[in-house]
Amino acid sequence: MKKTSIIFIAAASVAAMASTAVLAQDRQGRQGQLLKRADANKDGKLTLEELVNQASTRFDKADSNKDGEISVEEMADRIQRQRDERRAARMLERMDFNGDGKVTKDEIENRAKKRFALMDRNDDGFVEKSEMRKGHKGMRRGQRGERRHKRRHSRNRDEL
């Protein structure tokens, strides 16, 4: 019975992967992702064996208690882990100013200095409550606020 369940789950995973491949081709930006992940020998072609192996690997990662079945809790944990990993990768990308794939203490300190400079609107070396609100609004706008801040500071330097 257990062997039949595993075979059924593997077949369902293969079917899901095949339908994912069709959807990935239809969506811009996702085209070729399945091929990239599942093409074990990197020959640009996907075999049934490669697809089944990839589906089996994904199953094994989701089956955290190794009982040969994926429960709702295990599936939810796997989905949350994937979301957390994507979020962490995006955060790392934003904070990794030198592009080496790591965030150093210097990068964190430089980011804090940059944020302080954006919030200290009157350049007195202090951030008051009113400036913090303005600073946070500027940071939400992202680089638009930074460009405006840089222009303002470059004008101030020219006046000195």
C-alpha positions as CSV (number, residue, x, y, z in Angstrom):
1,M,0.0,0.0,0.0
2,K,2.8,2.4,0.9
3,K,4.6,1.7,-2.3
4,T,1.5,2.4,-4.3
5,S,1.1,5.7,-2.5
6,I,4.7,6.7,-3.3
7,I,4.2,5.8,-6.9
8,F,1.0,7.7,-7.1
9,I,2.5,10.8,-5.4
10,A,5.5,10.6,-7.8
11,A,3.2,10.4,-10.8
12,A,1.2,13.3,-9.5
13,S,4.4,15.3,-9.0
14,V,5.5,14.5,-12.6
15,A,2.1,15.6,-13.9
16,A,2.3,18.8,-11.9
17,M,5.8,19.4,-13.1
18,A,4.7,18.9,-16.7
19,S,1.8,21.3,-16.3
20,T,4.2,23.8,-14.7
21,A,6.4,23.5,-17.7
22,V,3.5,24.4,-20.0
23,L,2.6,27.4,-17.8
24,A,6.2,28.5,-17.5
25,Q,6.4,28.7,-21.3
26,D,3.3,30.9,-21.4
27,R,4.5,33.3,-18.8
28,Q,7.2,35.9,-19.7
29,G,10.1,35.8,-17.3
30,R,9.5,32.2,-16.2
31,Q,10.3,30.6,-19.6
32,G,12.9,28.0,-19.3
33,Q,13.0,27.9,-15.5
34,L,11.9,24.3,-15.3
35,L,14.5,23.3,-17.9
36,K,17.2,25.1,-16.0
37,R,16.3,23.4,-12.7
38,A,15.7,19.9,-14.0
39,D,18.3,19.6,-16.8
40,A,20.8,17.6,-14.7
41,N,23.4,17.2,-17.5
42,K,22.9,20.8,-18.8
43,D,22.5,19.7,-22.4
44,G,19.5,22.0,-23.0
45,K,17.1,19.0,-23.2
46,L,14.8,17.6,-20.6
47,T,14.4,13.8,-20.3
48,L,11.7,12.0,-18.5
49,E,14.3,10.7,-16.0
50,E,15.5,14.2,-15.3
51,L,12.0,15.5,-14.7
52,V,11.2,12.6,-12.4
53,N,14.4,13.0,-10.5
54,Q,13.7,16.7,-10.1
55,A,10.2,16.0,-8.9
56,S,11.5,13.4,-6.5
57,T,14.1,15.8,-5.1
58,R,11.4,18.4,-4.5
59,F,9.2,15.8,-2.8
60,D,12.1,14.7,-0.5
61,K,12.7,18.3,0.5
62,A,9.0,18.8,1.4
63,D,8.7,15.5,3.2
64,S,10.5,16.7,6.4
65,N,9.6,13.7,8.6
66,K,10.6,11.3,5.8
67,D,7.4,9.2,6.1
68,G,6.9,9.1,2.3
69,E,3.9,11.4,2.4
70,I,3.5,15.2,2.4
71,S,1.1,16.5,4.9
72,V,-0.6,20.0,4.7
73,E,1.8,21.1,7.5
74,E,4.9,19.9,5.6
75,M,3.7,21.6,2.4
76,A,3.0,24.9,4.2
77,D,6.4,24.7,5.8
78,R,8.1,24.2,2.4
79,I,6.2,27.1,0.9
80,Q,7.1,29.4,3.8
81,R,10.7,28.3,3.6
82,Q,10.8,29.2,-0.1
83,R,9.2,32.6,0.5
84,D,11.7,33.3,3.3
85,E,14.6,32.3,1.0
86,R,13.4,34.6,-1.8
87,R,12.8,37.5,0.6
88,A,16.3,37.0,2.2
89,A,17.8,36.9,-1.3
90,R,16.1,40.2,-2.2
91,M,17.2,41.8,1.1
92,L,20.7,40.6,0.6
93,E,20.7,42.0,-3.0
94,R,19.6,45.4,-1.7
95,M,22.1,45.5,1.1
96,D,25.1,44.1,-0.8
97,F,26.6,47.3,-2.2
98,N,29.8,45.7,-3.6
99,G,27.9,42.8,-5.2
100,D,30.0,40.0,-3.7
101,G,26.9,38.0,-2.5
102,K,27.6,38.8,1.2
103,V,26.7,41.7,3.5
104,T,29.5,43.0,5.7
105,K,29.3,45.1,8.8
106,D,30.8,48.0,6.8
107,E,28.0,47.7,4.3
108,I,25.4,47.8,7.1
109,E,27.1,50.8,8.7
110,N,27.3,52.7,5.4
111,R,23.6,52.0,4.8
112,A,22.8,53.4,8.3
113,K,24.9,56.5,7.5
114,K,23.1,56.9,4.2
115,R,19.7,56.6,5.9
116,F,20.7,59.1,8.5
117,A,21.8,61.6,5.8
118,L,18.4,61.2,4.1
119,M,16.5,61.8,7.4
120,D,18.7,64.7,8.6
121,R,16.9,67.2,6.3
122,N,18.4,70.4,7.8
123,D,22.0,68.9,8.0
124,D,22.4,69.8,11.7
125,G,23.7,66.3,12.7
126,F,20.6,65.4,14.5
127,V,17.3,63.8,13.4
128,E,14.2,65.2,15.0
129,K,10.8,63.5,15.0
130,S,9.6,65.7,12.1
131,E,12.6,64.9,10.0
132,M,12.1,61.2,10.6
133,R,8.7,61.2,9.1
134,K,9.9,63.1,6.1
135,G,12.9,60.9,5.8
136,H,10.9,57.7,5.9
137,K,8.5,59.0,3.2
138,G,11.6,59.8,1.0
139,M,13.0,56.3,1.6
140,R,9.7,54.7,0.6
141,R,10.0,56.5,-2.7
142,G,13.3,54.9,-3.1
143,Q,15.9,56.4,-5.3
144,R,13.7,59.4,-6.3
145,G,14.2,60.7,-2.7
146,E,17.9,59.8,-2.8
147,R,18.5,61.7,-6.1
148,R,16.7,64.7,-4.7
149,H,18.8,64.5,-1.5
150,K,22.0,64.2,-3.6
151,R,21.1,67.2,-5.7
152,R,20.4,69.3,-2.6
153,H,23.7,68.3,-1.1
154,S,25.7,68.9,-4.2
155,R,24.1,72.5,-4.4
156,N,25.0,73.1,-0.8
157,R,28.6,72.0,-1.5
158,D,28.8,74.4,-4.5
159,E,27.7,77.3,-2.3
160,L,30.6,76.7,0.2
